[in-house]
Amino acid sequence: MAARPNLFSIPPGAPFLDALADALIDGTLVGDIGWRTDPLAVADVALYLPTRRAARAFAAALAARADRPAILPRIIPLGDADEAEMRLIGDADFADDAGVGAPAAEPAERLIFLADLVMRWRKQLDVAITPAAPESHALIAGAPSEAFGLAADLTRVLDLLTSEGVTPAQLDAATPGEHDRYWDISRRFLAIATQAWPLYLDARGLSDHVARRDRVLRERARQISEGRVGGLFIAAGSTGTNPATAELIAAIARHPRGAVVLPGLDLISSDASFASVSDEAEPHPGHPQAALAHLMKTLAAARDDVKPLGRSCRILAARERALAEAMQPPAFTTRWPETREEARRAGDLDRALAGAAIIEADNDREEALAVSLALRRAIRGRNRTAALITPDRALAERVGVTLARWGIEIDDSAGRALSRSRHGALAALAAQWLATPADGAALTALLSHPNIAIAGMTHEAMKRAAAAIDIGLLRGYPPLGDLTSLRLLFSTRRGLAGAWSAPRAARLLSEEDWTQAEIALDALIAIEQSFAAAGGASGRACVGPWVAAHRTALIALTADRDEESWLFGEPDGEALRDLFDALIAAGGERAPLSRADYPGAIKRLMDSVTLNPPARTHPRIAIWGLLEARLLRADTIVLGGLNETVWPPQPSPDAFLNRALRMALGLPLPERRIGQTAHDFVAAFGGAENAVLTRAKKSGGAPTVPSRFWQRLAAFAGPAERDREKWSDADKTSAWARAVARGDSYLRLARALDDASRATPVERPHPAPPPDLVPRRISVSRVETLVRDPYAIHARQILLLDPLRPLGMAADAALRGTLIHDAVARFSEKGDPFAEDAAERLIAMGEGLFADSGVDRERIFFWLPSFRRAARAFIGWERGRRGAIARLATEQQAQLDLALADGSVFTLSGRADRIETLNDGSLAIIDFKTGLPPSRKEVLRGLSPQLTLEAAMAARGAFSPAQTGARVSSLIYVRLSGARSGAFDTDLTASGGKDVVDPQTVPEEHLRKLVARMNALIAGRIGFTSRAAPKFVDDEGDYDHLARVAEWSRGGDEDE
């Protein structure tokens, strides 16, 4: 064995993989290997790299240096790779190693087992464990879908415990902290989980993938240390944060033909500064060198033992020195004034920031656009490459979408969750519908998917069927019942589609549309019933049966498509098929779920599957995770999302391990992640001459805090004054200011791309259609709309655009008002207000109408108290009026023909809630309101002329010839709000107050103004103006979006 470890380090400024390949070939690492003469020279080299992506890149770099065919070394990913990559370790790369043991369990199987364990623990948790805090039950898990989420967290915790070698006995002995019973529950549960999982694996003949990986690494470390294997061994690019990986690195470092190449070990800072990073008394886990300093202690090596490899250019060498100084532990930042001045005089600050650009965008959308522009500009040169490095998934996705605007598909190393693929989205939509088959929103979302084709329908037929189901069945108040009930209701509505009262959209559906919809509904019923059968009589089943039924339903929902060509044939479909196979195999007896619980559970399970990026992506642009930044290289690097809680991330609360428990078990603290991301920042920024640093000042509308790495760099290399408006002349010519100016150029481009300042503001629309298109019929209830928002009349009656009611809209005040109107009208016509039980009879009428309306019981229960108060108040009001009434009529229809100036006839129609013929022969026109009635002033101004126009119609005998010439004496609004004050009436004609409405002159004036308005519209003197006199400024009309109200009234929504 070698007396001293064979250690090397490649600085951030040198291309890591190129330098590694050159050092291997020229003999620097492990001596001459005969590369120039022997094509098998590197065949017995075992090279350990952190990721598969790095392994592929190194193979390409080595192949590019070969002048003839050669066998490449064995390149093996190590344990610092992300979970999606590390699941494959052992299965492929270590298949021939001794000590591998049983095959690793599938991740889905482990997730199901742990979710089942969480559910069982939740059920069996003895309240006696926490007598003072029984609410701790809720902290374990509630719904089964939450159990799957908690199981995913538990998976990560068990991986950590396995990697760190924590045993159940240690968990039993650990003390989580005083006066904290929840963490004691958590500790006990972890002890159970760490015992139950291995027992399950033994029974199944499987092994834990992390334990298996670590066993493989430790076995290889022993083989190397004991000289039981031959060949050359090289570990490169790893910081050794995993204990098993550190053991392997230590074995390789001291092997006679082994070498370890560290990524960016700081060989610049003083010994005192470097030693303080890992000082046991006061460690700095958030320092960029924390992981490497810990690894050096594990290797029992000093920095003098480390030999540098590769060389940085002058710019990157200066940047490396500036970064080393900016990231100094707090005790050593007191020297910044001197070191900064030395760097300035030596030109290091100018060189360090040469080629760098600094972008501070106003918001995260602007940041994504600026990043996209920087990447696009970076590849203008021939063979130039660019990469975005960020831990911010939202930023990465925005950049991907923005680049897609220009036809650039980007390679995102993080991939995407299966649930976000087209196949996964369809599976999620189907699961949601299968759980709630009568839910309109779920059914519409499913039928809208482009790959749905039920019962062999063509795509066109499926679109027509989906539209007919949507319009003919699901719009408006949600019908109650199951899918079979909906099918019966659909047939009923088909029979009524030709009636005048049917929505215009329903009348436009063809017979073929209705027929195709019925075929689709029949097929959906069969699919849904087959799925429901998996739950049996109890409606509950384990994951496996639900997944099997889900798979069968998906095949039926895409029946016209060859299973192998789409549903399970494309790469995303293959991943979905593999997941289903694993869940069916593993979930037959575990994790019982109700039908309603299944969508959340399958969504969690699909989230656990990561898909690789598409094969056809741009060859010169990529998005990399932080790990890739250490080893891969591009001509331009963009470091995005440099805000606190993003880069570095905020240590997230742990559902199972608090700080005290971590310390008691000897586990690494959450701050270690900060140190790793700091190392990634230094490696990325120090590794590309052309580097762009970006952050958003606001994210989601909330202010952000610059990353501590950004702040440190600005404090060391930037002006003392942070506010650019206060910069001195010297500050404005500094290297930092020049980097900011380069960043501003991207911001100007980003703002110019979406600049709407030169757009001509849209004017308020006031269309004036040809005279023959102006409607010649209107109801009194719509005259107010004609006055307040004429454009709505134009849209509905000229453009024939009826607003579609929302899907599954909640029963609202309008429906409640209609039902109360009907109850009062029926009672007024047939009931006796002087009967002792009059109020009870009216209440019974209303309750019957509520029950028949299809409104859910909970909402009816909420409505009934106010209705009962309104009913009793109405009976009292009715008794007070009946003595003065000779006759009354309710819900009377009428129409009045009026001659217009062009010789045409205009028809005014209406329905009066109640017309009373009083004992003196005069008429009282009454309108019932469950909401707020219009004010006297609104009526006098003609803004709410319903009652006055009904009075004019009544005086002309429109409601009844017997009323012709009758005097109207009262115009009354009766409010049936159900408020504590009961019913009350407002007689607009009553004297003694302000704004009295004369029942003879005002109705005639309003009728005259209506005729004059119609004459002006037909002559084109006025148009159908949008929102001419809205009642409230913030009222939203059905056609405001068509009239583009937001643009001309307020200039649209402002940016965040």
Secondary structure, DSSP 8 states (H G I E B T S, - for coil): --SS--EEEE-TTS-HHHHHHHHHHTTTTTS---TTT-TTTTTTEEEEES-HHHHHHHHHHHHHT-SS-----EEEE-TTS-HHHHTTTTTSTTTTSTT--S-B--HHHHHHHHHHHHHHHHHH--GGGSTT-GGGHHHH-SSHHHHHHHHHHHHHHHHHHHHHT--HHHHHH----TT-HHHHHHHHHHHHHHHHHHHHHHHHT-B-HHHHHHHHHHHHHHHHHTT-S-SEEEEES----SHHHHHHHHHHHTSTTEEEEEES---SS-HHHHHHHT-SSS--TTSTTHHHHHHHHHTT--GGGEEE-S---HHHHHHHHHHHHHT--GGGGGGHHHHHHHHHHTTHHHHHHTTEEEEEESSHHHHHHHHHHHHHHHT-STT--EEEE-S-HHHHHHHHHHHHTTT---EETT-EEGGGSHHHHHHHHHHHHHHSTT-HHHHHHHHTSTT-BGGG--HHHHHHHHHHHIIIIIBSS---S-HHHHHHHHHHHHHTTTSTTS-HHHHT--HHHHHHHHHHHHHHHHHHHHHHHTTTTTTEE-HHHHHHHHHHHHHHHBTTS-TTTTTTTSHHHHHHHHHHHHHHHH-SSSS-EETTTHHHHHHHHHHT-EE---SS--TTEEEE-TTGGGT---SEEEE---BTBBTTB-----SS--HHHHHHHT---TTHHHHHHHHHHHHHHTT-SEEEEEEESEETTEE--B-HHHHHHHHHHS-S---GGG--HHHHTSHHHHHHHHHHHHHHHHHHHT--TTS-----------GGGS-SEEEHHHHHHHHH-HHHHIIIIIS-------BT----HHHHHHHHHHHHHHHHHH--TTSTTHHHHHHHHHHHHHHHTT--HHHHHHHHHHHHHHHHHHHHHHHHHGGGEEEEEEEEEEEEEEE-TTS-EEEEEEEEEEEEEETTS-EEEEEEESS----HHHHHTTSS-HHHHHHHHHHTTSS-GGGTT--EEEEEEEE----TT--EEEETT-SSSSS---TTHHHHHHHHHHHHHHHHHHHTSS---TTSS-SSTT---TTHHHHTHHHHHH-S----
